Amino acid sequence: MLQEIGGLEEWRTIMDALRYNTLTDTVKSLLTEEKEELKFLIERYLIDEQRKEIYGSYQNSLKEDEKG
């Protein structure tokens, strides 16, 4: 069956698209208040990711500084 649709990578791409479509359809069906909460959470997650990246860069610069 996987050969019929172009292999495993194409299968994963199709599945990812289906999940994304399901996610967007679900978000569209939420109440405004629920969408606002979701927006707030996503913004928090993005801020947390940026903090982790900054901290990782800081740690890498410390290691490079120790090497000289």
Backbone as a ProteinNet text record, in pm:
[ID]
protein_1_A
[PRIMARY]
MLQEIGGLEEWRTIMDALRYNTLTDTVKSLLTEEKEELKFLIERYLIDEQRKEIYGSYQNSLKEDEKG
[TERTIARY]
82.4	0	86.3	195.8	280	340.2	368.4	421.9	321.2	193.3	88.5	82.6	119.1	111.9	248.9	353	483.3	577.7	550.3	643.5	610.8	696.5	675.2	677.1	768.4	776.4	650.3	600.9	477.4	360.6	361.2	257.3	260.2	379.5	392.7	345.4	377.3	334.2	182.2	120.5	-26.3	-86.6	-29.5	-81.1	-63.4	50.2	72	-30.5	-60.2	-158.9	-297.4	-330.8	-460.6	-470.4	-362.6	-363.2	-375.3	-303.8	-309.5	-451.2	-511.2	-648.4	-745.8	-727.7	-813	-794.8	-670	-641.4	-705.5	-687.9	-744.3	-896.8	-956.2	-1102.5	-1150.8	-1076.8	-1113.4	-1103	-995.5	-978	-1090.4	-1126.1	-1234.7	-1366	-1386.3	-1513	-1516.1	-1404.9	-1401.7	-1477.8	-1520.8	-1580.1	-1470	-1507.5	-1410.3	-1323.2	-1383.8	-1308.9	-1205.1	-1241.1	-1148.2	-1033.9	-1065.3	-960.7	-863.9	-915.4	-830	-737.8	-791.6	-710.1	-601.3	-636.7	-539.7	-430.9	-469.8	-374	-277.9	-331.2	-249.2	-148.3	-195.1	-106	3.8	-31.4	67.7	172.4	128.1	223.4	317.9	265.9	350.5	450.7	404.5	494.1	605.3	571	671.4	774.3	728.2	819.4	912	857.3	939.2	1044.7	1007.8	1103.6	1215	1179.5	1280.4	1375.6	1322.7	1408.4	1505.9	1456.5	1543.8	1653.8	1619.6	1719.2	1823.8	1779.8	1872.1	1964.3	1909.1	1989	2088.9	2044.5	2134.6	2248.6	2219.2	2323.7	2420.6	2367.3	2450.8	2545.5	2492.6	2576.7	2684.4	2648.1	2746.2	2855	2818	2919	3012.5	2959.8	3045.1	3147.7	3101	3191.8	3299.4	3261	3358.9	3457.6	3408.2	3494.3	3596.3	3554.9	3646.3	3755.6	3720.6	3819	3922.2	3879.1	3972.3	3966.6
-120.2	0	125.8	126.8	245.9	277.3	173.9	198.2	270.5	245.7	307.8	459.1	505.4	649	714.2	644.3	706.7	682.8	589.6	555.9	618.6	586.6	625.8	776.4	846.2	992.1	1062.3	1020.6	1080.8	1047	926.4	885.4	974.9	1002.1	1089.7	1231.1	1278.6	1411.9	1420.1	1316.8	1312.4	1308.6	1226	1215.3	1347.4	1413	1543.2	1645.1	1645.5	1738.1	1710.2	1583.1	1547.6	1592.4	1571.2	1614.9	1766.8	1837.2	1983	2030.3	1969.1	2005.4	1977.6	1865.2	1832.4	1935.4	1972.1	2071.8	2206.2	2251.9	2382.2	2378.9	2269.8	2258.7	2261.2	2194.8	2193.9	2334.4	2405	2541.6	2631.8	2617	2698.7	2677.3	2556.9	2525.4	2569.8	2615.5	2658.5	2788.9	2809.4	2937	3042.7	3168.3	3276.5	3272.4	3249.1	3242.3	3130.5	3016.9	2904.4	2937.3	3007	3048	3144.6	3236.4	3330.7	3256.6	3157.3	3077.5	3003.1	2945.1	2874.4	2969.4	3087.5	3189.2	3224.9	3244.1	3275.3	3163.3	3038.4	2925.2	2915.2	2932.2	2924.6	3033.6	3154	3262.5	3229	3169.2	3128.6	3022.2	2924.4	2818.4	2875.3	2971.6	3034	3110.8	3180.5	3252.6	3154	3044	2942.8	2885	2859	2807.7	2908.4	3035.5	3138.7	3146.1	3135.2	3135.6	3018.5	2901.1	2783.7	2803.2	2860.7	2886.5	2986.3	3091.3	3192.2	3128.7	3048.7	2983.9	2886.3	2812.5	2720.6	2795.7	2908.4	2990.3	3041.8	3081.4	3128.1	3017.6	2895.9	2784.1	2753.3	2757.5	2733.1	2838.6	2963.7	3069.9	3053.4	3005.2	2979.1	2869.2	2764.2	2653.2	2702.4	2783	2836.5	2928.9	3004.5	3097	3018.5	2905.4	2822.4	2762.4	2727.7	2670.9	2774.7	2898.4	3005.9	3045.7
0	0	0	78.8	82.6	-53.9	-132.6	-265.7	-353.9	-330.3	-409.9	-389.1	-271.8	-244.7	-240.1	-282.9	-295.5	-179.6	-93.3	12.4	146.3	240.4	379.7	399.8	337.1	355.1	305.6	191.4	141.4	233.9	287	381.2	504.5	556.6	673.4	640.9	523.2	481.8	477.1	422.7	415	555.2	643.4	780	855.3	836.7	901	852.6	723.7	668.3	725.7	739.7	797.6	942.8	1018.4	1159.1	1167	1079.7	1080	1046.5	945.6	908.7	1022.6	1088.9	1203.2	1313.5	1338.7	1441.7	1408.4	1285.3	1249	1251.6	1207.8	1214.5	1359.1	1447.5	1589.3	1647.8	1615.1	1666.2	1615.7	1490.6	1435.1	1510.5	1560.8	1626.8	1773.5	1826.5	1966.4	1986.5	2109.2	2146.6	2151.6	2140.3	2140.8	2266.2	2379.3	2505.1	2502.1	2444.6	2433.7	2338.1	2230.8	2137.2	2203.5	2285.2	2357.1	2453.5	2522.8	2614.3	2538.2	2425.7	2342.9	2293.9	2251.7	2207.5	2321.2	2440.3	2556.7	2582.9	2579.4	2604.2	2499.3	2374.2	2266.4	2282.2	2317.2	2339.3	2453.9	2561.1	2673.8	2630.9	2553.8	2506.9	2419.8	2334.7	2249.4	2332	2434.1	2522.4	2593.6	2642.3	2709.2	2615.3	2490.7	2393.3	2367.3	2356.8	2335.1	2454.4	2574.6	2694.1	2691.9	2654.7	2647.5	2543.3	2428.8	2325.4	2373.6	2440.2	2492.9	2596.5	2685.3	2787.8	2724.4	2623.9	2552.6	2485.8	2425.5	2363.6	2468.5	2581.5	2692.7	2738.1	2756	2798.2	2694.6	2567.6	2462.4	2462.4	2486.6	2488.2	2608.7	2721.7	2836.5	2805.3	2739.3	2701.7	2606	2507.8	2412	2481.7	2578.4	2652.2	2735	2793	2871	2783.2	2658.1	2565.3	2524.3	2524	2491.4	2354.4
[MASK]
++++++++++++++++++++++++++++++++++++++++++++++++++++++++++++++++++++

